[in-house]
Amino acid sequence: MRVYRRLRRTPIECEDRKCISHARAATIRLIMRPLARQIATFLVLVFLFSCVPYALMIHTHHIGAGGGMVVRLVMWCPTLAALACCALFRIDLATLGWNWRPAKWVGLAYVLPLLYAIPVYAVCWIAVKGSFAPGVFESDVARSFGLEKWPHLATIGLEIPLLATLGVIGSLANALGEEIGWRGFLLPRLTGQFGFTFGCLISGCVWAVWHYPGLLWADYNAGTDPRFGLPCFTLMVVFTAFIMGWLRLKSGSLWPCAMLHASHNLFIQAIFDRITAPVGRALYITTEFGAGLVLTVAATALFFWLRRKQLPAQVQSYS
C-alpha cells in the first residue's frame, strides 16, 4: 500500500513566498513612482505655460486675439510641457508615438467626426424651423472667390472640397500641438498608472478643465447659457478622450488622435456651425456646447470602450 503524505509548506517556504510578494509589490511601486512624477510634472507645466496666452485671451475677451496667434500658442502649450518633461526625465522622444502606420486608423479618425456630427445637425435642421441656413455661408464663400453669381458652385465645388483636404492639413497643425502633449505623453502614463478606463477619464477631465479659461472669460462659446454649455462641453470632451485613447493605444501612434481633433474642429466649427442659424433651440442641440454631440460622442465612446480588450494587455488593468 502506498502512503500519501499531505504536503505542507514549511515556515521558511512561507517566508520565501512573502518575500517574493513584497519584492513584486516593491517593483511595481518603483515602476509607478516615476510615472506619477512625470504625470504631476506635466500637469504643472502645461497649466503654467498656458497662463500667458490665456491671460491675453482673458484681457481681450477674445480667443482670436493677436490675429489668431494666441489661440495657436495655447494649443501648443501641451507639446511644450511634454518636451520639457522628456528633457527633465530623459525620456526618448520616440515614445511619444510618431509612427504614421497603419494609416487605416488615421483614415478612421478623419471620418469619425462626420459620423457623430451629421446626425445631430440633421435632426436639428429638421426639428428646428429655419435652422438650416447656408445662405450667409454661401454668400461669404462666393464673395471670397469672386463668384457672387454662382454661390452653390463656389461652396460645393470649391470651398468644401478645399476645407476637407487642405483645410484639414492646417487644422492638423494646430491640433498636433495639443495631441503631442495629451495623447502622446500624458495618456500612456495615465493608463500605465490607472488602466484604460480611469486613464481616459482623468485625461478627459484635465483636457476639459484646461479649456475653461477660454470658455468662462473669453468668447469660446457658441452662445448657449454657460450653465448649460459648460457641462455639455465637458462631457463631450471626456467622451472624446475615450475615443482618442483607444485609437492612441491601438495604433501606437498619436496621429489618429491629431487627425480626429483636426477633423472635428474643421467639420463642426468651420462648416456645420456656419450653416446652422442660431434660431429657437438650435444652439442647445448643435455646436460643442449643445446636448446633441454629447449623446452621439458618448455612443461612439461606448463603442470603443466595449472593445478595450483589443488593446495591448498592459493597459487593460483596472479598466
C-alpha positions in Angstrom: 0.0 0.0 0.0 1.3 3.4 -0.9 1.3 6.0 1.7 0.5 9.5 0.6 1.8 12.4 2.7 0.0 15.7 2.9 2.4 18.3 1.7 2.8 21.2 4.0 4.7 24.4 3.5 7.4 24.9 6.0 7.7 28.3 7.7 10.8 29.0 5.6 8.8 28.4 2.4 6.1 30.7 3.6 8.6 33.4 4.4 10.1 33.0 0.9 6.7 33.4 -0.7 6.1 36.6 1.4 9.4 37.9 0.4 8.7 37.3 -3.3 5.3 39.1 -2.9 6.8 42.0 -1.2 9.5 42.2 -3.8 7.0 42.2 -6.6 5.0 44.9 -4.9 8.1 47.0 -4.4 9.0 46.6 -8.1 5.5 47.8 -9.1 5.8 50.8 -6.8 9.2 51.6 -8.3 7.7 51.4 -11.8 4.7 53.5 -10.8 6.5 56.2 -8.9 8.4 57.7 -11.9 5.0 57.7 -13.8 3.4 59.6 -11.1 6.2 62.1 -11.0 6.1 62.5 -14.8 2.3 63.0 -14.7 2.4 65.6 -11.9 5.3 67.5 -13.6 3.5 67.5 -16.9 0.3 68.9 -15.4 2.1 71.6 -13.5 4.0 72.7 -16.6 1.1 72.6 -19.0 -1.1 74.9 -16.8 1.9 77.1 -16.1 2.8 77.5 -19.8 -0.8 78.2 -20.7 -1.2 81.1 -18.2 0.4 83.6 -20.6 -1.8 83.0 -23.7 -4.9 82.6 -21.5 -4.1 85.9 -19.8 -4.1 87.6 -23.2 -7.4 85.9 -24.1 -9.0 87.0 -20.9 -7.6 90.5 -21.3 -9.1 90.9 -24.8 -12.2 88.6 -24.1 -11.4 87.1 -27.5 -9.8 83.7 -28.3 -8.8 85.2 -31.7 -6.5 87.8 -30.0 -3.4 88.6 -31.9 -4.9 87.6 -35.2 -5.3 84.0 -34.0 -1.7 83.6 -32.9 -2.7 83.5 -29.2 -5.0 80.5 -29.6 -2.3 78.7 -31.6 0.2 79.4 -28.8 -2.1 78.0 -26.2 -2.8 74.9 -28.3 1.0 74.2 -28.4 1.5 74.5 -24.7 0.8 70.8 -24.1 3.6 70.0 -26.5 5.9 72.4 -24.8 5.1 70.7 -21.4 5.7 67.2 -23.0 9.0 68.2 -24.5 10.1 69.8 -21.2 9.2 66.6 -19.3 11.1 64.4 -21.8 14.2 66.6 -21.2 13.8 66.6 -17.4 13.2 62.8 -17.1 15.5 61.9 -20.1 12.6 60.2 -22.0 13.2 59.2 -25.6 11.0 61.5 -27.9 10.3 58.4 -30.0 8.0 57.2 -27.2 5.5 60.0 -28.0 4.1 57.9 -30.9 5.3 59.4 -34.1 4.8 56.4 -36.3 2.2 57.0 -39.0 1.3 53.4 -39.9 -1.0 51.7 -40.1 -2.8 54.5 -42.0 -6.2 52.9 -41.6 -6.5 54.4 -38.1 -5.8 57.9 -39.4 -8.5 57.4 -42.1 -11.0 56.2 -39.4 -10.1 59.2 -37.3 -10.9 61.5 -40.2 -14.3 60.0 -40.8 -15.5 59.6 -37.2 -16.5 63.3 -36.6 -18.7 63.1 -39.6 -20.3 60.0 -38.3 -21.2 61.5 -34.9 -21.9 65.1 -36.1 -24.1 64.7 -39.1 -27.0 63.0 -37.2 -27.0 65.8 -34.7 -27.2 68.6 -37.2 -29.6 66.8 -39.5 -32.0 66.3 -36.6 -31.7 70.0 -35.7 -32.3 71.2 -39.3 -35.4 69.0 -39.4 -36.8 69.8 -36.0 -36.0 73.5 -35.6 -37.6 75.6 -38.4 -35.1 77.9 -40.1 -32.0 76.4 -38.5 -30.7 75.1 -41.8 -29.4 78.4 -43.3 -26.5 78.0 -45.7 -27.3 81.3 -47.4 -24.9 83.5 -45.5 -22.1 80.9 -45.6 -22.6 80.5 -49.4 -22.6 84.3 -49.9 -19.4 84.8 -48.0 -17.7 81.9 -49.8 -18.8 83.2 -53.3 -17.6 86.7 -52.5 -14.2 85.4 -51.4 -13.8 83.6 -54.7 -15.3 86.4 -56.8 -18.1 84.1 -57.9 -21.1 86.0 -56.5 -23.3 84.8 -59.3 -22.6 81.1 -58.6 -22.7 80.7 -54.8 -23.5 77.0 -54.9 -20.6 76.3 -57.3 -18.2 78.3 -55.1 -19.4 76.4 -51.9 -19.9 72.8 -53.1 -17.3 72.9 -55.9 -14.5 74.8 -54.2 -14.8 75.7 -50.5 -16.0 72.4 -49.0 -13.5 70.2 -51.0 -10.7 72.6 -50.2 -11.6 72.6 -46.5 -11.9 68.9 -46.4 -8.4 68.4 -47.8 -6.1 71.4 -47.5 -8.2 72.8 -44.6 -7.6 69.6 -42.6 -3.9 70.0 -43.0 -4.0 73.4 -41.5 -6.3 72.3 -38.7 -3.9 69.3 -38.1 -1.0 71.7 -37.4 -2.9 73.2 -34.6 -4.4 70.0 -33.2 -1.0 68.4 -33.2 0.1 71.0 -30.6 -2.4 69.6 -28.2 -2.2 65.9 -29.1 1.6 65.5 -28.6 1.0 66.5 -25.0 -2.4 65.0 -24.2 -2.2 61.7 -26.1 1.5 61.5 -27.0 2.8 62.0 -23.5 0.1 62.1 -20.8 -2.3 59.3 -21.8 0.1 56.4 -22.0 1.4 57.3 -18.5 -2.1 57.6 -17.1 -3.2 54.3 -18.5 0.0 52.7 -17.2 -0.8 54.0 -13.8 -4.6 53.6 -13.7 -5.6 51.4 -16.6 -7.6 52.3 -19.7 -10.9 53.5 -18.2 -9.6 55.7 -15.4 -6.7 56.9 -17.6 -9.1 58.1 -20.3 -11.4 59.6 -17.7 -8.7 61.6 -16.0 -7.1 62.7 -19.3 -10.6 63.9 -20.5 -11.3 65.8 -17.3 -7.9 67.5 -17.4 -8.4 68.3 -21.1 -11.8 69.8 -20.5 -10.7 71.9 -17.5 -7.7 73.2 -19.5 -10.3 74.8 -21.9 -12.2 76.6 -19.1 -10.5 80.0 -19.2 -11.4 80.5 -22.8 -15.0 79.3 -22.1 -15.6 81.3 -19.0 -13.8 84.6 -19.6 -13.4 84.8 -23.4 -15.7 84.1 -26.3 -15.1 80.4 -26.9 -18.8 79.6 -26.6 -21.4 79.4 -29.4 -23.9 81.4 -27.3 -25.6 78.9 -25.0 -26.1 79.7 -21.3 -22.8 78.8 -19.6 -24.7 76.8 -17.0 -25.8 74.5 -19.8 -22.9 74.8 -22.3 -20.1 74.1 -19.8 -21.4 70.7 -18.7 -22.2 69.7 -22.3 -18.7 70.7 -23.4 -17.1 68.9 -20.5 -19.0 65.7 -21.2 -18.3 65.8 -24.9 -14.6 66.3 -24.3 -14.4 63.5 -21.7 -16.2 61.1 -24.1 -13.9 62.1 -26.9 -10.9 61.3 -24.7 -12.1 57.7 -24.7 -12.2 57.5 -28.5 -8.8 59.1 -28.8 -7.4 57.0 -26.0 -8.5 53.8 -27.8 -7.1 55.0 -31.1 -3.8 56.0 -29.5 -3.2 52.7 -27.7 -4.5 50.5 -30.5 -2.4 52.2 -33.2 0.6 53.1 -31.0 0.5 56.5 -32.7 -0.6 60.0 -31.8 -1.5 60.8 -35.5 -5.0 59.3 -35.4 -5.8 61.5 -32.3 -4.4 64.6 -34.1 -6.4 63.8 -37.2 -9.7 63.2 -35.2 -9.1 66.5 -33.4 -8.4 68.4 -36.6 -11.4 66.8 -38.5 -13.7 67.5 -35.5 -12.7 71.2 -35.4 -12.9 71.7 -39.1 -16.2 70.0 -40.0 -18.1 71.1 -36.9 -16.7 74.6 -36.4 -15.9 75.7 -39.9 -18.8 74.0 -41.8 -21.7 72.7 -39.8 -21.9 75.5 -37.3 -21.7 78.1 -40.1 -24.6 76.7 -42.0 -26.8 76.4 -38.9 -28.7 79.5 -37.8 -29.0 80.2 -34.0 -32.8 80.2 -34.0 -35.0 78.6 -31.4 -33.2 75.9 -29.5 -30.7 75.1 -32.3 -27.7 76.1 -30.2 -28.8 73.8 -27.4 -28.8 70.9 -29.8 -25.8 71.6 -32.0 -22.3 73.0 -31.5 -19.8 71.8 -28.9 -22.0 73.3 -26.2 -25.2 71.5 -27.1 -26.7 68.2 -26.0 -26.6 66.6 -29.4 -22.9 65.9 -29.6 -22.8 64.8 -26.0 -25.2 61.9 -27.0 -23.6 60.9 -30.2 -20.0 61.2 -29.0 -21.0 59.2 -25.9 -22.4 56.4 -28.1 -19.2 56.4 -30.1 -17.1 56.3 -26.9 -19.1 53.4 -25.6 -18.5 51.5 -28.9 -14.7 51.8 -28.4 -14.8 51.2 -24.6 -16.6 47.9 -25.1 -13.6 46.9 -27.4 -11.0 47.8 -24.8 -10.0 44.2 -24.5 -8.5 44.6 -28.0 -5.9 46.9 -26.6 -2.4 45.8 -25.5 -2.5 43.8 -22.3 -0.5 46.3 -20.2 -3.2 48.9 -20.5 -6.2 46.7 -19.6 -5.5 46.5 -15.9 -8.3 48.1 -13.7 -10.2 49.0 -16.9 
